[in-house]
Amino acid sequence: MSGKYFEATDQNFQAEILDSGKVALVDFWAAWCGPCMMLGPVIEELAGDYEGKAIIAKLNVDDNPNTAAKYGIRSIPTMLIVKDGNVVDQMVGALPKNMISKKLDEHIG
């Protein structure tokens, strides 16, 4: 089941991700990145799976360079798991859904 992920930006990252009080998975991506495109459908599936449990977000690094720079994102796709305003985990590359879910589950509840 796929759902709607949250579009994170430089403007809303603090309020919607860091200050949300929820666990968030943020996918840093770009339109020109092949592996990012492969990961896209997985992120949409996760958004459906984790609806009400976690924020699943995507942040376009070309449109939002400040947030990407703040977290030292050097290669994409990079996924950060944020909990209580802090990065608690990081994954790099187009990983399979079950690996991403396993990491996310470690930080929920």
N, C-alpha and C positions, 0 to 999 in steps of 0.2 A: 504494500500500500504506500503510495507516495503522497507526500504532503507539501505544504508551502514552507520553504525555508525563509528565514529572516534576512533581509538585505542590510548587512552592517555597513556603516560608513564612518569616515573620520568624525562626522558630526554627532552620530548617535551611539558610538561605541561605548563611551563612558556610561551613559544613562541606561542603555538597553542591554548591554552585556556585563560590564563591570559592576554596575550598581543594581542589577536585577535580583540578586539574591538566589538566582538559579544557576545550575550547572549549564554551561554553554559550550558547544562545539563550533568553532569558527574555522571555516575553510577559506584560506587565502588563495586566490586564483586570478587568472587573467584569460581573456578571450583567445589569445594567441598560443596558449599553452595546451599542447595535445593531451598530456596526462590529466590536466585539470578538466578537460572536456569528458574524459573517460570517467572521472570521479563524480561529475555532475549528477547523473541519475542515482548514484549511491547516496549522495547527500539528500536528494529529494525523498528517497525511500526512508532514510533515517529520520527526516523531518516528520514523516507520517508515523513511524514506529515510536518516536519519542515525544509526540505531541502531549503536552501537559506534564511531561517529566523533565524535559531539558529544552534549551533553546538551540536550534540548529541554524547556523547562520553562514552566509557566504560574504566575503569581502573582496571586492575587485581591487587588486593592488595598483592598477594603473589609475583608477579613479580616486583612490584613497591612500596616497603614498605615506601620509603621516603615521597612520596606525601601523602599517607594514614596517616602517622604519623604527617605530617605537619598540616593536617586538623583535627586531633584527631578522625579519623574514628575508632570507637570501635565495632560497630556491622554492619553487611552487610546483605542485600544490603542497602547502604546509597546513596542517590542522592543529589548532591549539584548543585544549580543553581548559576552560576558565571556571573556577569555583570560588565564590566569596571574593571576587575581584582580583584573584591571582591566577596566573597560569600554573596549572598543576600537571599538565602533560602536553607533549608535542609529538606529532607524527609527520613524517615527510614522505611524499610520494602518493601515488594512486593505490592505496591499500584496499584489500577486500573488505566488504561490509562487515563480516564477522569479526575481523580484527579491530575495526573502529568501534563496533558495538561493545566488544569486550573491554576496551579501554574506558569507554564512556560509562559503562555499568560500574566500574571500579570506583567512580566518583559520585554516583547517584545514590541517595539514601544512606 
